[in-house]
Amino acid sequence: VLQVVQAITTTAVTHVSDGGQVDTTLTASITPSATSSKILVLISQNNKVERGGAVLLNYELRLFRDSTNIEYWDSVCAEECQNDGSFYGSNHAYHYQDSPSSTSALVYKTTGRIVSSGGGRTVAFQNGSAPSTMTLMEIAG
C-alpha cells in the first residue's frame, strides 16, 4: 500500500423517483505515484429509503472516476425494502479495484438513482447528517 486517502461527507441529499442520477456528495481524490498502480475504492454509503405507497424500492449506486462511470451496483435495497415497513436506514458497503494507468489527480465520486418509478419513493443519502465515507488505497502494481 503506497498511500491511503479518506473522505467523509455528512451533507444530506434527498433523491426522488423519476429524477435521474443524483450526486451523493461523496467524493475523494488521489494522485497515483505510478501508472502501474491499482486504486482500491472502499465505500460506506449511508442512506434512508422510503417506499411511500409503493410495494418495493430498488436503487442503484454508481462510481465515477472523473467523468467516467467505472462501476455500478444495481438492485440495492431490493430485498430488504419490500417488507412491511415503509422506510429503512442503513449503511451499504461497496468496494472496487480500479486500474487507471495514470499519475494525474483522479477524482472518485458516487451517484444514486431510484430504478423503480413512481409511488412516492425517496432515498436520502447522509440522512440526518449521518456520515458516508470513501477510502482510496493506492496498491503497487
Sequence and secondary structure as in RCSB ss.txt:
>XXXX:A:sequence
VLQVVQAITTTAVTHVSDGGQVDTTLTASITPSATSSKILVLISQNNKVERGGAVLLNYELRLFRDSTNIEYWDS
VCAEECQNDGSFYGSNHAYHYQDSPSSTSALVYKTTGRIVSSGGGRTVAFQNGSAPSTMTLMEIAG
>XXXX:A:secstr
  EEEEEEE   EEEETTS  EEEEEEEEE  SSTT EEEEEEEEEEEEE TTSS   EEEEEEETTEEEEEEEE
ETTTGGGSS SEEEEEEEEEEEE     S EEEEEEEEE S STT EEEETGGG  EEEEEEEE  
